[in-house]
Amino acid sequence: MARVIIAGCGYVGCALAERLIARGHEVWGIRRTIAQLPGGIRGIAADLAQPLRPDALPAAPEYLVFTAGASGHTESAYRQAYIGGLRNLLDAVDRSRLKRVLFTSSTAVYAQDDGEWVDEDSPTAPVQFAGRIMLESESLVAACGIPSVALRLGGIYGPGRTRLIDSVREGTARIDEDAPRYLNLNHRDDCAGALEHLMFLDGPQPLYLGSDPNPEDRAVILRWIADRLGVPHPPGDPAAMSRGGNKRCSSRRLVESGYTFQWPSFREGYGNLIGTSP
Ligand SMILES: NC(=O)c1ccc[n+]([C@@H]2O[C@H](COP(=O)([O-])OP(=O)(O)OC[C@H]3O[C@@H](n4cnc5c(N)ncnc54)[C@H](OP(=O)(O)O)[C@@H]3O)[C@@H](O)[C@H]2O)c1
């Protein structure tokens, strides 16, 4: 059974940890507030923004997974989390048995804005700091000297993370009627499932897109949610833009590597959360 460190053991990290523990793996979770960790995860209370003492980490881990998030949507918070935190971790970890490093990146690395499909070979020229810093972190991981995999995630939703559903229910959602604006979504279970798959996959590629295989126009999603909830469709507002550009992310490489999405589109994922079938 493998020894795994999950650094930034939050929404996705805990879901991954619970899957791994259920299969008998030994999992350490790093975060600042370990009281929030579910049972079975060996908590390490540490601030990744500070240099880590090697003896604060378990000896001889085989897998290192970085799922830490930034504490705010500012350039300095991103830099601290995704560059500083990652460096501190890579400097401190015992590499003696380390087989693979996994990093949760983001679809924010793409600047494409015309609804076109993108994949792992598409150009990345992010205009926003979030995408630029994520690309820098991907490079850091790729150059760390241990085989690595970066998984670019889209907008994460799932139990307890129901912002879109809540905004439709509360009547605060607005729709940009003018043109399709695609959302690339990831159910928490598939973030964790894909990470687990990539941890143990033979001969993985260094990079995968991980959002579900069916990106959809935000307006279609919001109206669908409204219908499921039995509330009026959100009103139109040309200023209603979603952050993150307008592209359709292809997860074909991940699927062809053998991963099967549990929640392949918003219909299954949000349908389950709302409590109706898709
Ligand atoms: N959310 C999205 O829609 C989205 C989209 C694309 C990619 N991603 C990426 O996917 C990953 C997982 O996302 P998530 O939603 O699971 O994130 P999350 O719930 O915010 O979890 C991040 C964890 O990192 C810990 N953390 C933050 N700063 C830390 C520090 N300085 N030292 C130690 N631990 C720290 C936090 O715990 P403490 O506060 O207790 O330290 C938290 O548990 C992240 O890397 C995120 O950037 C997310």
The ligand as a MOL file (V3000), in Angstrom:
LIG
                    3D

  0  0  0     0  0            999 V3000
M  V30 BEGIN CTAB
M  V30 COUNTS 48 52 0 0 0
M  V30 BEGIN ATOM
M  V30 1 N -12.1210 25.6490 -7.0800 0
M  V30 2 C -12.0670 25.5950 -8.3990 0
M  V30 3 O -13.0710 25.7980 -9.1030 0
M  V30 4 C -10.7510 25.2370 -9.0840 0
M  V30 5 C -10.6420 25.3120 -10.4700 0
M  V30 6 C -9.4440 24.9370 -11.0670 0
M  V30 7 C -8.3980 24.4840 -10.2760 0
M  V30 8 N -8.5240 24.4430 -8.9320 0 CHG=1
M  V30 9 C -7.4020 23.9550 -8.1100 0
M  V30 10 O -7.7520 22.7110 -7.5570 0
M  V30 11 C -7.1090 22.5520 -6.2980 0
M  V30 12 C -8.0930 22.0520 -5.2780 0
M  V30 13 O -9.1410 22.9820 -5.1470 0
M  V30 14 P -10.0980 22.9340 -3.8750 0
M  V30 15 O -11.3630 23.5460 -4.3010 0
M  V30 16 O -10.0970 21.5690 -3.2670 0 CHG=-1
M  V30 17 O -9.3350 23.9230 -2.8930 0
M  V30 18 P -9.7100 24.2490 -1.3730 0
M  V30 19 O -10.9330 23.5510 -0.9150 0
M  V30 20 O -9.6460 25.7200 -1.2160 0
M  V30 21 O -8.5280 23.5530 -0.5860 0
M  V30 22 C -7.2740 24.0880 -0.5610 0
M  V30 23 C -6.6390 23.6780 0.7590 0
M  V30 24 O -5.3490 24.2800 0.8030 0
M  V30 25 C -5.0940 24.6030 2.1570 0
M  V30 26 N -4.1490 25.6940 2.1500 0
M  V30 27 C -4.2930 26.9130 1.5950 0
M  V30 28 N -3.2040 27.6540 1.8280 0
M  V30 29 C -2.3580 26.8790 2.5470 0
M  V30 30 C -1.0880 27.0860 3.1240 0
M  V30 31 N -0.4460 28.2570 2.9870 0
M  V30 32 N -0.5110 26.0870 3.8060 0
M  V30 33 C -1.1440 24.8980 3.9630 0
M  V30 34 N -2.3560 24.6360 3.4350 0
M  V30 35 C -2.9590 25.6160 2.7630 0
M  V30 36 C -6.4280 25.0170 2.7610 0
M  V30 37 O -6.5300 24.6500 4.1300 0
M  V30 38 P -6.1620 25.6500 5.3310 0
M  V30 39 O -6.8880 26.9260 5.0670 0
M  V30 40 O -6.6160 24.9180 6.5550 0
M  V30 41 O -4.6810 25.8050 5.3080 0
M  V30 42 C -7.4090 24.1350 1.9720 0
M  V30 43 O -7.7360 23.0190 2.7200 0
M  V30 44 C -6.4590 23.8740 -5.9810 0
M  V30 45 O -5.0850 23.8010 -6.3080 0
M  V30 46 C -7.1290 24.8360 -6.9030 0
M  V30 47 O -6.2820 25.8970 -7.2680 0
M  V30 48 C -9.6710 24.8010 -8.3210 0
M  V30 END ATOM
M  V30 BEGIN BOND
M  V30 1 1 1 2
M  V30 2 2 2 3
M  V30 3 1 2 4
M  V30 4 1 4 5
M  V30 5 2 4 48
M  V30 6 2 5 6
M  V30 7 1 6 7
M  V30 8 2 7 8
M  V30 9 1 8 9
M  V30 10 1 8 48
M  V30 11 1 9 10
M  V30 12 1 9 46
M  V30 13 1 10 11
M  V30 14 1 11 12
M  V30 15 1 11 44
M  V30 16 1 12 13
M  V30 17 1 13 14
M  V30 18 2 14 15
M  V30 19 1 14 16
M  V30 20 1 14 17
M  V30 21 1 17 18
M  V30 22 2 18 19
M  V30 23 1 18 20
M  V30 24 1 18 21
M  V30 25 1 21 22
M  V30 26 1 22 23
M  V30 27 1 23 24
M  V30 28 1 23 42
M  V30 29 1 24 25
M  V30 30 1 25 26
M  V30 31 1 25 36
M  V30 32 1 26 27
M  V30 33 1 26 35
M  V30 34 2 27 28
M  V30 35 1 28 29
M  V30 36 1 29 30
M  V30 37 2 29 35
M  V30 38 1 30 31
M  V30 39 2 30 32
M  V30 40 1 32 33
M  V30 41 2 33 34
M  V30 42 1 34 35
M  V30 43 1 36 37
M  V30 44 1 36 42
M  V30 45 1 37 38
M  V30 46 2 38 39
M  V30 47 1 38 40
M  V30 48 1 38 41
M  V30 49 1 42 43
M  V30 50 1 44 45
M  V30 51 1 44 46
M  V30 52 1 46 47
M  V30 END BOND
M  V30 END CTAB
M  END
